Amino acid sequence: MSKLSAEEIAQHAYRAGFRGQALTTAVAVAMAESGGNTRAHNGTPPDNSYGLWQVNMLGSLGPARRHEFHLHSNDELFNADENAKAAWAISGHGKSFQPWSTYTNGAYKSHLAAARKAAEDVTRRHGKGGSHPHKPDHRPHKPHHGKGGKDGGFKADLEQFLAYERTTEHVANELVSVGKKTVHRVTGIAKDSFGKVGQETGFSDALGDFSRSLESQVRATGAHARTLSASVFRARQAYAGADSDASAAIREQDIKGILG
């Protein structure tokens, strides 16, 4: 098992693009998620999570994220740098850590002291003026705040993409949980409440079949919700990429104008 210290995690996070408070939070979240174990894997639904930041690849999220992060397999997320780059993208370039349950439930806070020291040490070593990495798949991005107009312009807030993605993923997870609980409870009612009469008349079996059918429908709805979450994820990444490309083109034109 390859277990990293807080400072080693901070180095990977820094290379991926995290800075300032986002770097501290990213390190604390990784420590809470995996304990620094680069080979950590949770395969229990609603998770299929890999590596330091426990990047979830369950269901339709898997193909979407493998495509977005240029991964041949989920196992590549056991590579700390690849995992950090994925976390950088999923967090909206360090803007939101809501996708991680250890952040939303506050578990990461117990690691903040170690994470803060590690982040400060790594930042000091690299220099406070260090720039973000410029990779085409994970370039830093500032949301466009232009107003829509008669020329067909529009604005899109990446935080809204993130919020909707989190909501649909949460709905999918809740549906999976509800489906399992329903089967257990309804089947239990059939056995406990109707006894021998229920068995002889077949009512217990019928009620059990109904509950399993209901679970199947709920599971299918959950799968659709997860597919929607993956679609929102792809849309968010596509918009971020397009916005970054537009910003780069504008900067290039500005430079040409200055140089004549």
Backbone as CSV, one residue per row, in Angstrom:
resi,resn,N_x,N_y,N_z,CA_x,CA_y,CA_z,C_x,C_y,C_z
1,MET,0.842,-1.195,0.000,0.000,0.000,0.000,0.875,1.242,0.000
2,SER,0.594,2.169,-0.913,1.340,3.420,-1.000,0.568,4.497,-0.254
3,LYS,1.045,4.844,0.946,0.354,5.836,1.762,1.176,7.114,1.809
4,LEU,0.580,8.206,1.404,1.284,9.476,1.309,1.046,10.350,2.534
5,SER,2.036,11.181,2.829,1.891,12.162,3.902,1.074,13.344,3.393
6,ALA,0.687,14.213,4.312,-0.075,15.400,3.917,0.721,16.252,2.934
7,GLU,2.022,16.381,3.160,2.845,17.198,2.265,2.956,16.568,0.882
8,GLU,3.058,15.246,0.825,3.122,14.575,-0.479,1.805,14.746,-1.243
9,ILE,0.697,14.656,-0.524,-0.608,14.887,-1.164,-0.678,16.317,-1.688
10,ALA,-0.187,17.263,-0.891,-0.204,18.671,-1.291,0.608,18.900,-2.561
11,GLN,1.703,18.179,-2.712,2.525,18.324,-3.917,1.742,17.911,-5.162
12,HIS,1.027,16.795,-5.061,0.211,16.337,-6.200,-0.919,17.324,-6.476
13,ALA,-1.551,17.811,-5.412,-2.655,18.760,-5.578,-2.162,20.073,-6.186
14,TYR,-0.989,20.519,-5.763,-0.419,21.766,-6.287,-0.127,21.623,-7.775
15,ARG,0.450,20.485,-8.162,0.760,20.267,-9.580,-0.512,20.231,-10.424
16,ALA,-1.600,19.747,-9.829,-2.868,19.672,-10.569,-3.481,21.056,-10.773
17,GLY,-3.153,22.006,-9.876,-3.688,23.355,-10.041,-4.245,24.005,-8.790
18,PHE,-4.408,23.248,-7.694,-4.972,23.815,-6.468,-4.026,24.848,-5.857
19,ARG,-4.599,25.946,-5.374,-3.822,27.008,-4.746,-4.578,27.563,-3.536
20,GLY,-3.827,28.196,-2.636,-4.437,28.893,-1.511,-5.297,28.000,-0.630
21,GLN,-6.459,28.529,-0.230,-7.366,27.779,0.635,-7.865,26.516,-0.050
22,ALA,-8.015,26.571,-1.367,-8.461,25.382,-2.106,-7.442,24.258,-1.985
23,LEU,-6.160,24.604,-1.942,-5.111,23.589,-1.774,-5.227,22.944,-0.401
24,THR,-5.401,23.764,0.622,-5.571,23.237,1.982,-6.781,22.310,2.065
25,THR,-7.898,22.759,1.527,-9.123,21.955,1.574,-8.967,20.665,0.793
26,ALA,-8.327,20.736,-0.367,-8.135,19.542,-1.193,-7.321,18.488,-0.455
27,VAL,-6.278,18.919,0.235,-5.443,17.979,0.993,-6.245,17.360,2.133
28,ALA,-6.995,18.184,2.853,-7.802,17.681,3.969,-8.856,16.692,3.491
29,VAL,-9.476,16.980,2.359,-10.487,16.076,1.801,-9.856,14.747,1.407
30,ALA,-8.691,14.797,0.767,-8.011,13.558,0.371,-7.657,12.710,1.587
31,MET,-7.189,13.359,2.650,-6.842,12.620,3.868,-8.077,11.981,4.487
32,ALA,-9.196,12.696,4.442,-10.441,12.149,4.991,-11.003,11.039,4.116
33,GLU,-10.860,11.188,2.803,-11.418,10.213,1.862,-10.636,8.906,1.840
34,SER,-9.315,9.005,1.810,-8.493,7.801,1.577,-7.423,7.561,2.624
35,GLY,-7.237,8.499,3.547,-6.161,8.360,4.516,-4.788,8.435,3.877
36,GLY,-4.735,8.980,2.660,-3.460,9.083,1.954,-3.083,7.835,1.182
37,ASN,-3.997,6.863,1.127,-3.739,5.612,0.416,-4.050,5.783,-1.068
38,THR,-3.025,5.770,-1.896,-3.234,5.973,-3.335,-3.985,4.816,-3.973
39,ARG,-3.991,3.644,-3.316,-4.660,2.457,-3.858,-6.037,2.235,-3.241
40,ALA,-6.534,3.205,-2.517,-7.846,3.053,-1.867,-8.938,2.852,-2.913
41,HIS,-9.833,1.908,-2.625,-10.954,1.656,-3.541,-12.181,1.251,-2.742
42,ASN,-13.284,1.924,-2.993,-14.568,1.585,-2.380,-15.512,1.154,-3.490
43,GLY,-15.786,-0.142,-3.567,-16.624,-0.676,-4.632,-18.052,-0.944,-4.221
44,THR,-18.470,-0.410,-3.074,-19.825,-0.645,-2.583,-20.767,0.450,-3.071
45,PRO,-21.800,0.099,-3.874,-22.752,1.107,-4.360,-23.356,1.875,-3.185
46,PRO,-23.596,3.173,-3.303,-23.522,3.968,-4.543,-22.138,4.516,-4.853
47,ASP,-21.099,3.777,-4.524,-19.735,4.209,-4.827,-19.015,3.181,-5.677
48,ASN,-18.116,3.665,-6.493,-17.081,2.860,-7.135,-15.900,3.804,-7.262
49,SER,-15.308,4.099,-6.099,-14.407,5.239,-5.970,-12.949,4.816,-5.858
50,TYR,-12.092,5.621,-6.490,-10.683,5.260,-6.639,-9.735,6.340,-6.122
51,GLY,-8.653,5.871,-5.477,-7.507,6.721,-5.209,-7.649,7.738,-4.097
52,LEU,-6.711,8.681,-4.086,-6.600,9.661,-3.006,-7.892,10.420,-2.744
53,TRP,-8.499,10.913,-3.811,-9.723,11.708,-3.650,-10.980,10.876,-3.886
54,GLN,-10.825,9.554,-3.938,-11.967,8.656,-4.104,-12.895,9.133,-5.222
55,VAL,-12.332,9.244,-6.415,-13.086,9.678,-7.588,-14.111,8.605,-7.941
56,ASN,-15.383,8.978,-7.946,-16.464,8.014,-8.162,-16.644,7.729,-9.649
57,MET,-16.589,6.446,-10.015,-16.724,6.031,-11.411,-17.914,5.095,-11.586
58,LEU,-18.893,5.194,-10.687,-20.036,4.286,-10.720,-20.917,4.537,-11.939
59,GLY,-21.383,3.460,-12.541,-22.353,3.545,-13.630,-21.888,4.395,-14.789
60,SER,-22.760,5.272,-15.246,-22.464,6.083,-16.428,-21.409,7.149,-16.160
61,LEU,-21.102,7.422,-14.883,-20.022,8.354,-14.588,-18.693,7.810,-15.090
62,GLY,-18.543,6.475,-15.058,-17.285,5.855,-15.476,-16.875,6.228,-16.892
63,PRO,-17.698,5.885,-17.897,-17.334,6.228,-19.281,-17.150,7.727,-19.490
64,ALA,-18.021,8.526,-18.866,-17.933,9.982,-19.046,-16.616,10.521,-18.511
65,ARG,-16.231,10.067,-17.338,-15.002,10.586,-16.737,-13.752,9.981,-17.365
66,ARG,-13.816,8.736,-17.787,-12.650,8.171,-18.492,-12.382,8.958,-19.766
67,HIS,-13.452,9.322,-20.467,-13.295,10.112,-21.692,-12.751,11.499,-21.366
68,GLU,-13.320,12.129,-20.354,-12.922,13.499,-20.017,-11.482,13.576,-19.517
69,PHE,-11.077,12.576,-18.721,-9.743,12.605,-18.131,-8.718,11.810,-18.942
70,HIS,-9.143,11.317,-20.117,-8.250,10.571,-21.018,-7.641,9.349,-20.315
71,LEU,-8.499,8.557,-19.683,-8.064,7.354,-18.974,-8.448,6.116,-19.771
72,HIS,-7.549,5.152,-19.829,-7.860,3.886,-20.485,-8.652,2.973,-19.554
73,SER,-8.428,3.117,-18.250,-9.151,2.299,-17.275,-9.261,3.065,-15.964
74,ASN,-10.180,2.619,-15.112,-10.342,3.256,-13.804,-9.084,3.135,-12.956
75,ASP,-8.324,2.056,-13.160,-7.133,1.816,-12.346,-6.091,2.918,-12.487
76,GLU,-6.163,3.685,-13.569,-5.209,4.783,-13.732,-5.404,5.856,-12.669
77,LEU,-6.563,5.829,-12.017,-6.818,6.787,-10.941,-6.055,6.438,-9.669
78,PHE,-5.416,5.272,-9.640,-4.531,4.945,-8.525,-3.225,5.732,-8.625
79,ASN,-2.986,6.330,-9.793,-1.850,7.228,-9.958,-2.213,8.561,-9.308
80,ALA,-1.400,9.000,-8.354,-1.744,10.186,-7.565,-1.910,11.441,-8.415
81,ASP,-1.078,11.611,-9.432,-1.191,12.800,-10.282,-2.480,12.779,-11.098
82,GLU,-2.834,11.605,-11.639,-4.074,11.495,-12.415,-5.287,11.740,-11.521
83,ASN,-5.217,11.222,-10.298,-6.324,11.407,-9.361,-6.473,12.873,-8.976
84,ALA,-5.340,13.532,-8.785,-5.370,14.952,-8.429,-5.956,15.791,-9.563
85,LYS,-5.597,15.463,-10.806,-6.141,16.202,-11.950,-7.651,15.997,-12.066
86,ALA,-8.089,14.773,-11.767,-9.528,14.504,-11.793,-10.238,15.310,-10.704
87,ALA,-9.645,15.342,-9.507,-10.234,16.109,-8.402,-10.278,17.599,-8.734
88,TRP,-9.243,18.077,-9.408,-9.183,19.489,-9.826,-10.342,19.827,-10.762
89,ALA,-10.626,18.922,-11.681,-11.727,19.154,-12.621,-13.082,19.024,-11.935
90,ILE,-13.249,17.972,-11.120,-14.528,17.721,-10.455,-14.881,18.866,-9.497
91,SER,-13.866,19.464,-8.888,-14.095,20.565,-7.945,-14.357,21.892,-8.644
92,GLY,-14.439,21.865,-9.967,-14.628,23.121,-10.696,-13.415,24.009,-10.571
93,HIS,-12.219,23.346,-10.634,-10.940,24.053,-10.499,-10.809,24.694,-9.120
94,GLY,-11.131,23.878,-8.098,-10.945,24.308,-6.718,-12.033,25.193,-6.153
95,LYS,-13.129,25.362,-6.883,-14.186,26.278,-6.441,-15.224,25.626,-5.530
96,SER,-15.418,24.314,-5.638,-16.458,23.653,-4.842,-16.055,22.218,-4.515
97,PHE,-16.138,21.872,-3.235,-15.819,20.513,-2.794,-17.084,19.760,-2.371
98,GLN,-18.240,20.279,-2.783,-19.510,19.646,-2.450,-19.633,18.209,-2.957
99,PRO,-18.975,17.820,-4.055,-19.114,16.431,-4.507,-18.574,15.395,-3.521
100,TRP,-17.778,15.806,-2.511,-17.198,14.849,-1.567,-17.988,14.850,-0.260
101,SER,-18.435,13.677,0.143,-19.238,13.572,1.365,-18.430,13.948,2.601
102,THR,-17.105,13.708,2.590,-16.282,14.064,3.748,-16.178,15.575,3.916
103,TYR,-16.483,16.300,2.849,-16.535,17.769,2.951,-17.899,18.201,3.484
104,THR,-18.958,17.645,2.909,-20.304,18.072,3.309,-20.648,17.644,4.733
105,ASN,-20.089,16.507,5.196,-20.391,16.084,6.569,-19.365,16.599,7.583
106,GLY,-18.355,17.327,7.082,-17.390,17.965,7.971,-16.233,17.098,8.413
107,ALA,-16.147,15.849,7.934,-15.075,14.950,8.364,-13.692,15.487,8.001
108,TYR,-13.606,16.249,6.938,-12.310,16.776,6.488,-11.699,17.754,7.494
109,LYS,-12.528,18.359,8.335,-12.050,19.405,9.239,-11.010,18.897,10.235
110,SER,-11.087,17.617,10.588,-10.119,17.070,11.539,-8.721,16.975,10.939
111,HIS,-8.616,17.144,9.628,-7.315,17.072,8.954,-6.815,18.447,8.521
112,LEU,-7.554,19.497,8.849,-7.213,20.827,8.346,-5.869,21.342,8.847
113,ALA,-5.541,21.066,10.107,-4.278,21.577,10.651,-3.087,21.023,9.874
114,ALA,-3.071,19.699,9.681,-1.976,19.073,8.930,-1.998,19.517,7.475
115,ALA,-3.202,19.639,6.922,-3.336,20.041,5.520,-2.850,21.472,5.310
116,ARG,-3.170,22.351,6.238,-2.767,23.760,6.114,-1.245,23.897,6.153
117,LYS,-0.608,23.182,7.073,0.859,23.234,7.159,1.489,22.691,5.883
118,ALA,0.948,21.571,5.390,1.480,20.970,4.166,1.313,21.911,2.982
119,ALA,0.147,22.535,2.883,-0.121,23.457,1.775,0.815,24.654,1.823
120,GLU,1.041,25.181,3.022,1.937,26.334,3.166,3.367,25.964,2.803
121,ASP,3.817,24.786,3.238,5.183,24.346,2.937,5.386,24.166,1.439
122,VAL,4.430,23.516,0.793,4.549,23.266,-0.645,4.476,24.576,-1.424
123,THR,3.573,25.463,-1.029,3.450,26.757,-1.709,4.727,27.571,-1.557
124,ARG,5.303,27.556,-0.357,6.543,28.287,-0.110,7.672,27.742,-0.979
125,ARG,7.698,26.430,-1.116,8.763,25.801,-1.903,8.644,26.157,-3.383
126,HIS,7.416,26.195,-3.873,7.208,26.477,-5.296,7.175,27.975,-5.584
127,GLY,7.004,28.765,-4.544,6.918,30.205,-4.751,5.476,30.646,-4.849
128,LYS,5.129,31.695,-4.127,3.738,32.155,-4.097,3.248,32.624,-5.448
129,GLY,4.176,32.980,-6.323,3.751,33.465,-7.631,3.610,32.379,-8.658
130,GLY,3.692,31.108,-8.205,3.598,29.996,-9.146,2.302,30.019,-9.915
131,SER,2.377,29.736,-11.185,1.180,29.790,-12.028,0.516,28.437,-12.094
132,HIS,-0.733,28.420,-12.505,-1.464,27.174,-12.679,-0.925,26.438,-13.889
133,PRO,-1.006,25.114,-13.889,-0.595,24.360,-15.072,-1.516,24.678,-16.235
134,HIS,-0.965,24.661,-17.432,-1.775,24.961,-18.615,-1.876,23.715,-19.465
135,LYS,-2.792,22.842,-19.085,-3.030,21.625,-19.841,-4.385,21.741,-20.502
136,PRO,-4.508,21.281,-21.757,-5.762,21.486,-22.476,-6.959,20.846,-21.818
137,ASP,-6.756,19.763,-21.029,-7.897,19.077,-20.450,-8.263,19.595,-19.069
138,HIS,-7.367,20.346,-18.420,-7.652,20.814,-17.067,-7.155,22.242,-16.870
139,ARG,-7.400,23.108,-17.816,-6.921,24.471,-17.688,-7.781,25.251,-16.707
140,PRO,-7.145,26.146,-15.917,-7.932,26.990,-15.028,-8.923,27.821,-15.828
141,HIS,-10.019,28.136,-15.199,-11.098,28.774,-15.947,-11.848,29.753,-15.073
142,LYS,-12.148,30.909,-15.633,-12.988,31.876,-14.935,-14.332,31.930,-15.634
143,PRO,-15.415,31.780,-14.898,-16.737,31.783,-15.529,-16.979,33.076,-16.287
144,HIS,-17.671,32.948,-17.404,-18.030,34.107,-18.207,-19.295,34.722,-17.627
145,HIS,-19.282,36.011,-17.417,-20.437,36.670,-16.812,-21.104,37.649,-17.773
146,GLY,-20.863,37.486,-19.059,-21.470,38.377,-20.041,-22.972,38.202,-20.077
147,LYS,-23.690,39.260,-20.448,-25.144,39.202,-20.512,-25.593,38.755,-21.890
148,GLY,-26.675,37.983,-21.908,-27.244,37.581,-23.184,-27.763,38.802,-23.916
149,GLY,-27.724,38.768,-25.254,-28.153,39.942,-26.001,-28.753,39.565,-27.326
150,LYS,-29.006,40.593,-28.143,-29.665,40.370,-29.427,-28.786,39.600,-30.399
151,ASP,-27.470,39.564,-30.131,-26.569,38.861,-31.032,-26.464,37.378,-30.703
152,GLY,-27.282,36.911,-29.778,-27.295,35.478,-29.472,-26.334,35.081,-28.374
153,GLY,-25.790,36.060,-27.627,-24.877,35.727,-26.550,-25.616,35.080,-25.388
154,PHE,-24.883,34.423,-24.505,-25.500,33.803,-23.341,-24.462,33.715,-22.241
155,LYS,-24.940,33.454,-21.042,-24.019,33.249,-19.936,-24.341,31.917,-19.272
156,ALA,-23.328,31.305,-18.690,-23.511,30.030,-17.991,-22.658,30.048,-16.737
157,ASP,-23.252,29.704,-15.620,-22.561,29.698,-14.340,-22.143,28.270,-14.015
158,LEU,-20.832,28.034,-13.940,-20.349,26.675,-13.685,-20.803,26.160,-12.327
159,GLU,-21.034,27.068,-11.368,-21.520,26.633,-10.066,-22.903,25.990,-10.182
160,GLN,-23.720,26.489,-11.120,-25.036,25.896,-11.328,-24.915,24.502,-11.927
161,PHE,-23.950,24.335,-12.840,-23.685,22.999,-13.372,-23.317,22.054,-12.233
162,LEU,-22.409,22.505,-11.365,-21.958,21.679,-10.248,-23.117,21.335,-9.319
163,ALA,-23.936,22.330,-9.013,-25.063,22.104,-8.106,-26.039,21.085,-8.687
164,TYR,-26.340,21.208,-9.981,-27.283,20.287,-10.611,-26.691,18.885,-10.683
165,GLU,-25.390,18.811,-10.970,-24.721,17.506,-11.023,-24.770,16.826,-9.661
166,ARG,-24.499,17.601,-8.607,-24.538,17.036,-7.257,-25.948,16.581,-6.889
167,THR,-26.943,17.392,-7.264,-28.329,17.065,-6.927,-28.778,15.776,-7.589
168,THR,-28.498,15.629,-8.887,-28.923,14.422,-9.593,-28.195,13.193,-9.070
169,GLU,-26.920,13.341,-8.715,-26.178,12.210,-8.155,-26.750,11.832,-6.796
170,HIS,-27.121,12.845,-5.996,-27.723,12.585,-4.684,-29.059,11.863,-4.839
171,VAL,-29.869,12.301,-5.798,-31.160,11.656,-6.057,-30.955,10.197,-6.443
172,ALA,-29.969,9.943,-7.305,-29.687,8.568,-7.729,-29.304,7.705,-6.532
173,ASN,-28.435,8.224,-5.663,-28.006,7.474,-4.484,-29.172,7.205,-3.538
174,GLU,-30.034,8.202,-3.359,-31.192,8.036,-2.483,-32.156,6.988,-3.035
175,LEU,-32.331,6.974,-4.343,-33.229,5.996,-4.961,-32.710,4.574,-4.766
176,VAL,-31.399,4.396,-4.898,-30.809,3.071,-4.668,-31.072,2.625,-3.237
177,SER,-30.847,3.537,-2.294,-31.048,3.224,-0.880,-32.511,2.918,-0.574
178,VAL,-33.417,3.740,-1.101,-34.855,3.541,-0.867,-35.323,2.218,-1.448
179,GLY,-34.832,1.882,-2.641,-35.230,0.629,-3.281,-34.883,-0.579,-2.433
180,LYS,-33.668,-0.579,-1.881,-33.238,-1.708,-1.049,-34.054,-1.800,0.235
181,LYS,-34.302,-0.653,0.863,-35.065,-0.645,2.114,-36.500,-1.096,1.890
182,THR,-37.070,-0.721,0.738,-38.460,-1.080,0.440,-38.632,-2.583,0.353
183,VAL,-37.739,-3.259,-0.370,-37.827,-4.714,-0.500,-37.731,-5.386,0.856
184,HIS,-36.762,-4.941,1.653,-36.570,-5.555,2.963,-37.804,-5.372,3.848
185,ARG,-38.351,-4.167,3.869,-39.475,-3.876,4.757,-40.760,-4.549,4.301
186,VAL,-41.036,-4.484,2.994,-42.278,-5.079,2.496,-42.237,-6.590,2.630
187,THR,-41.096,-7.199,2.303,-40.966,-8.651,2.451,-41.121,-9.040,3.910
188,GLY,-40.562,-8.228,4.806,-40.696,-8.495,6.236,-42.136,-8.423,6.692
189,ILE,-42.890,-7.461,6.170,-44.315,-7.338,6.512,-45.066,-8.597,6.096
190,ALA,-44.772,-9.067,4.890,-45.475,-10.242,4.375,-45.233,-11.456,5.260
191,LYS,-44.007,-11.632,5.714,-43.674,-12.808,6.517,-44.191,-12.687,7.942
192,ASP,-44.053,-11.489,8.507,-44.379,-11.310,9.922,-45.869,-11.127,10.186
193,SER,-46.591,-10.542,9.239,-47.973,-10.141,9.502,-49.020,-11.146,9.037
194,PHE,-48.697,-11.947,8.033,-49.723,-12.820,7.459,-49.487,-14.303,7.754
195,GLY,-48.313,-14.621,8.249,-48.017,-15.962,8.711,-48.378,-17.069,7.738
196,LYS,-48.947,-18.148,8.283,-49.257,-19.334,7.491,-50.317,-19.047,6.431
197,VAL,-51.328,-18.216,6.790,-52.386,-17.889,5.829,-51.790,-17.196,4.613
198,GLY,-50.897,-16.285,4.879,-50.270,-15.569,3.777,-49.471,-16.485,2.881
199,GLN,-48.798,-17.459,3.485,-48.011,-18.404,2.690,-48.915,-19.309,1.865
200,GLU,-49.996,-19.822,2.494,-50.880,-20.763,1.805,-51.650,-20.097,0.665
201,THR,-52.041,-18.860,0.852,-52.808,-18.165,-0.195,-51.911,-17.567,-1.268
202,GLY,-50.643,-17.558,-0.989,-49.709,-16.971,-1.953,-49.601,-15.466,-1.839
203,PHE,-50.300,-14.890,-0.846,-50.282,-13.434,-0.717,-48.893,-12.924,-0.344
204,SER,-48.210,-13.666,0.528,-46.867,-13.247,0.935,-45.934,-13.188,-0.259
205,ASP,-45.994,-14.238,-1.093,-45.131,-14.264,-2.280,-45.486,-13.140,-3.245
206,ALA,-46.801,-12.907,-3.410,-47.234,-11.849,-4.332,-46.750,-10.481,-3.863
207,LEU,-46.844,-10.257,-2.553,-46.391,-8.976,-2.016,-44.881,-8.837,-2.164
208,GLY,-44.173,-9.955,-1.960,-42.723,-9.930,-2.150,-42.352,-9.636,-3.589
209,ASP,-43.087,-10.278,-4.534,-42.828,-10.021,-5.961,-43.087,-8.560,-6.309
210,PHE,-44.161,-8.018,-5.724,-44.482,-6.613,-5.984,-43.364,-5.701,-5.494
211,SER,-42.848,-6.000,-4.303,-41.796,-5.142,-3.749,-40.531,-5.224,-4.586
212,ARG,-40.220,-6.421,-5.104,-39.025,-6.562,-5.949,-39.208,-5.838,-7.279
213,SER,-40.440,-5.895,-7.805,-40.725,-5.163,-9.042,-40.591,-3.660,-8.820
214,LEU,-41.078,-3.220,-7.658,-40.965,-1.803,-7.323,-39.501,-1.399,-7.197
215,GLU,-38.709,-2.267,-6.576,-37.278,-1.962,-6.442,-36.632,-1.824,-7.813
216,SER,-37.014,-2.728,-8.735,-36.445,-2.680,-10.084,-36.758,-1.355,-10.768
217,GLN,-38.002,-0.886,-10.608,-38.392,0.386,-11.216,-37.653,1.557,-10.577
218,VAL,-37.518,1.512,-9.251,-36.799,2.578,-8.559,-35.336,2.579,-8.976
219,ARG,-34.755,1.367,-9.113,-33.358,1.261,-9.531,-33.170,1.836,-10.927
220,ALA,-34.135,1.554,-11.819,-34.049,2.078,-13.186,-34.126,3.603,-13.184
221,THR,-35.010,4.143,-12.340,-35.106,5.602,-12.232,-33.806,6.186,-11.704
222,GLY,-33.200,5.486,-10.736,-31.912,5.929,-10.213,-30.835,5.924,-11.276
223,ALA,-30.866,4.899,-12.136,-29.882,4.820,-13.225,-30.053,5.987,-14.191
224,HIS,-31.319,6.348,-14.470,-31.574,7.499,-15.350,-31.055,8.788,-14.710
225,ALA,-31.243,8.908,-13.402,-30.753,10.104,-12.704,-29.238,10.179,-12.770
226,ARG,-28.581,9.027,-12.622,-27.115,9.013,-12.691,-26.633,9.328,-14.102
227,THR,-27.369,8.846,-15.105,-27.026,9.182,-16.492,-27.154,10.686,-16.717
228,LEU,-28.205,11.277,-16.151,-28.392,12.721,-16.261,-27.241,13.458,-15.591
229,SER,-26.798,12.951,-14.433,-25.671,13.566,-13.738,-24.421,13.544,-14.606
230,ALA,-24.190,12.410,-15.269,-23.023,12.299,-16.146,-23.133,13.263,-17.323
231,SER,-24.344,13.443,-17.840,-24.550,14.364,-18.963,-24.268,15.805,-18.542
232,VAL,-24.716,16.158,-17.335,-24.444,17.504,-16.827,-22.948,17.697,-16.635
233,PHE,-22.277,16.638,-16.146,-20.820,16.684,-15.974,-20.137,16.967,-17.305
234,ARG,-20.564,16.267,-18.360,-19.964,16.478,-19.679,-20.253,17.888,-20.198
235,ALA,-21.467,18.363,-19.955,-21.822,19.711,-20.409,-20.982,20.767,-19.698
236,ARG,-20.794,20.569,-18.395,-19.981,21.521,-17.628,-18.555,21.568,-18.150
237,GLN,-17.982,20.376,-18.399,-16.608,20.330,-18.895,-16.505,20.941,-20.289
238,ALA,-17.505,20.675,-21.123,-17.487,21.214,-22.488,-17.561,22.735,-22.460
239,TYR,-18.439,23.277,-21.600,-18.552,24.728,-21.514,-17.265,25.342,-20.980
240,ALA,-16.685,24.715,-19.942,-15.445,25.244,-19.372,-14.344,25.276,-20.421
241,GLY,-14.263,24.195,-21.225,-13.250,24.149,-22.275,-13.472,25.217,-23.328
242,ALA,-14.735,25.392,-23.736,-15.048,26.396,-24.754,-14.761,27.802,-24.237
243,ASP,-15.091,28.038,-22.974,-14.856,29.353,-22.390,-13.367,29.651,-22.299
244,SER,-12.578,28.629,-21.927,-11.133,28.806,-21.846,-10.543,29.087,-23.219
245,ASP,-11.039,28.351,-24.234,-10.558,28.575,-25.600,-10.880,29.994,-26.060
246,ALA,-12.086,30.465,-25.726,-12.484,31.819,-26.113,-11.603,32.862,-25.433
247,SER,-11.309,32.636,-24.146,-10.450,33.569,-23.417,-9.059,33.617,-24.023
248,ALA,-8.546,32.428,-24.400,-7.220,32.366,-25.011,-7.201,33.105,-26.342
249,ALA,-8.279,32.941,-27.120,-8.353,33.616,-28.422,-8.396,35.130,-28.249
250,ILE,-9.142,35.599,-27.245,-9.222,37.039,-26.979,-7.865,37.583,-26.564
251,ARG,-7.165,36.853,-25.689,-5.836,37.299,-25.266,-4.886,37.376,-26.454
252,GLU,-4.978,36.381,-27.337,-4.109,36.364,-28.514,-4.383,37.571,-29.404
253,GLN,-5.665,37.907,-29.590,-6.017,39.067,-30.408,-5.548,40.367,-29.754
254,ASP,-5.644,40.432,-28.423,-5.179,41.625,-27.715,-3.684,41.821,-27.906
255,ILE,-2.945,40.709,-27.836,-1.491,40.780,-28.014,-1.149,41.233,-29.425
256,LYS,-1.871,40.685,-30.416,-1.631,41.080,-31.804,-1.916,42.567,-32.001
257,GLY,-2.968,43.062,-31.314,-3.306,44.471,-31.435,-2.223,45.365,-30.857
258,ILE,-1.634,44.903,-29.756,-0.570,45.684,-29.120,0.688,45.704,-29.983
259,LEU,1.010,44.531,-30.546,2.227,44.413,-31.349,2.053,45.004,-32.737
260,GLY,0.805,45.211,-33.125,0.537,45.753,-34.462,0.597,44.680,-35.502
